Amino acid sequence: MNVGMVLGIVFALFIMAFVLVFGTNVVTNIFSIGSQAQVQKAIKNLEKETEDLYYMARGSDTFYKMNIPESYRVCFVNVSDPSKQLYPNPANTWNPGFATLYVINQSKYNVWYYTRDNEKGEGYKIPHLSVPRSFCATRNTKLYLVNEGMVKIIIKD
């Protein structure tokens, strides 16, 4: 084996190690962005479902299944009372921090989503959506929507 080939192999190994060390973070971020996009798509679909139901007759209702990644929670917030709400299933419990409550109160978001291991999240306002009691939904949670002048949303067990 000549010296040029050995240096070429060492250089290739160095480049592969460099890509593995610094490329892992990039790949992880790409998958995280994909999960967040899936959550945002589910919220947009719910917004469309809410809007369609809002323009139907009073008493019209439908079910909606949250199709979100397992690591995310989507919480529906009663804007007039965004305080802590406990449920028998801890995954449905709404327990925001002070910073989250402040942001919700200032912006009047009625939807808040975040990963389970991180309280920092993002808010969203769905027009015509009424949340009588704040709650959180996780993967495959079934929601019940009914037109009562505004579209009321509750968890369906």
C-alpha positions in Angstrom: 0.0 0.0 0.0 1.3 3.4 -0.9 1.3 6.5 1.4 -1.3 8.3 -0.7 -3.8 5.6 -0.3 -3.3 5.4 3.5 -3.7 9.1 3.8 -6.8 8.9 1.7 -8.3 6.3 4.0 -7.4 8.2 7.1 -8.9 11.4 5.6 -12.1 9.5 4.7 -12.5 8.1 8.2 -11.9 11.6 9.6 -14.7 13.0 7.4 -17.1 10.2 8.3 -16.5 10.8 12.0 -17.0 14.5 11.6 -20.3 13.9 9.8 -21.5 11.5 12.4 -20.6 13.8 15.3 -22.0 17.0 13.8 -24.7 15.5 11.5 -26.6 13.7 14.2 -27.9 17.0 15.6 -29.1 18.0 12.1 -30.9 14.8 11.5 -32.5 15.0 15.0 -33.7 18.5 14.3 -35.2 17.4 10.9 -37.3 14.7 12.7 -38.4 17.2 15.4 -39.5 19.7 12.7 -41.5 16.9 11.1 -43.3 16.1 14.3 -44.1 19.8 14.9 -45.5 20.0 11.3 -47.7 17.0 12.0 -49.1 18.8 15.2 -49.7 22.0 13.3 -51.5 20.1 10.5 -53.7 18.4 13.1 -54.6 21.8 14.5 -55.3 23.3 11.1 -57.6 20.3 10.3 -59.4 20.9 13.6 -59.7 24.6 12.7 -61.3 23.6 9.3 -63.6 21.1 11.1 -64.6 23.8 13.6 -65.3 26.4 10.9 -67.4 23.9 8.9 -69.4 23.0 12.0 -69.9 26.7 12.9 -71.7 27.4 9.7 -74.1 24.4 10.1 -77.3 24.4 12.1 -77.2 24.7 15.9 -77.1 21.2 17.4 -74.9 19.9 14.7 -72.0 17.8 16.0 -69.1 15.7 15.0 -66.2 13.7 16.4 -62.5 14.5 15.7 -59.5 12.3 16.5 -56.3 14.1 17.3 -53.6 12.5 15.1 -50.4 13.9 16.7 -47.0 12.4 17.6 -46.9 10.6 21.0 -44.3 13.1 22.4 -46.7 16.1 21.9 -49.7 17.4 23.9 -52.3 19.7 22.4 -54.2 21.6 25.1 -57.5 23.4 24.7 -57.8 26.4 26.9 -60.8 28.2 28.4 -59.7 31.7 27.7 -61.8 33.2 30.5 -60.5 30.7 33.0 -57.1 29.3 31.9 -56.3 28.0 35.4 -55.2 24.5 36.3 -57.8 21.7 35.6 -57.3 18.2 36.9 -58.6 15.0 35.3 -58.5 11.3 36.3 -56.2 10.7 33.3 -53.0 12.7 34.0 -52.4 13.1 30.3 -55.6 15.2 30.0 -54.7 17.5 33.0 -54.1 21.1 32.1 -51.4 22.5 34.5 -49.7 25.5 32.9 -46.8 27.5 34.3 -47.0 31.2 35.1 -45.2 32.2 31.8 -47.7 30.1 29.8 -50.7 31.6 31.5 -49.3 35.1 30.9 -48.9 34.5 27.2 -52.3 32.9 26.9 -53.9 35.8 28.8 -52.2 38.4 26.6 -52.9 36.7 23.2 -56.2 35.0 24.0 -55.0 31.6 22.5 -57.5 28.8 22.9 -55.0 26.1 21.8 -51.6 25.5 23.3 -49.2 22.7 22.2 -45.9 21.4 23.5 -43.8 18.3 24.0 -44.4 16.4 27.2 -40.9 17.0 28.4 -40.9 20.8 27.8 -43.4 23.3 29.1 -42.3 25.9 26.6 -44.8 25.6 23.8 -46.7 27.6 21.2 -50.2 29.0 21.1 -52.9 29.2 18.4 -56.3 30.8 18.2 -59.0 28.8 16.5 -62.0 31.1 15.7 -65.5 30.1 16.8 -64.1 27.5 19.3 -65.4 27.5 22.8 -63.7 25.5 25.5 -65.9 25.1 28.6 -63.2 23.4 30.7 -59.4 23.4 29.8 -57.9 20.0 28.9 -55.1 18.4 27.0 -55.2 15.8 24.3 -52.6 13.3 23.3 -52.1 10.9 20.5 -55.5 9.5 19.3 -57.6 11.4 21.8 -61.2 11.6 20.6 -62.8 15.0 20.7 -66.5 15.9 20.5 -67.5 19.1 18.8 -71.0 20.6 18.9 -72.4 23.8 17.5 -74.1 25.8 20.3 -73.7 29.2 18.6 -70.0 28.7 19.1 -68.4 25.3 18.6 -68.0 23.7 22.0 -65.2 21.1 22.3 -64.9 18.4 25.0 -63.0 15.1 25.5 -64.9 12.1 24.5 -63.9 9.0 26.5 
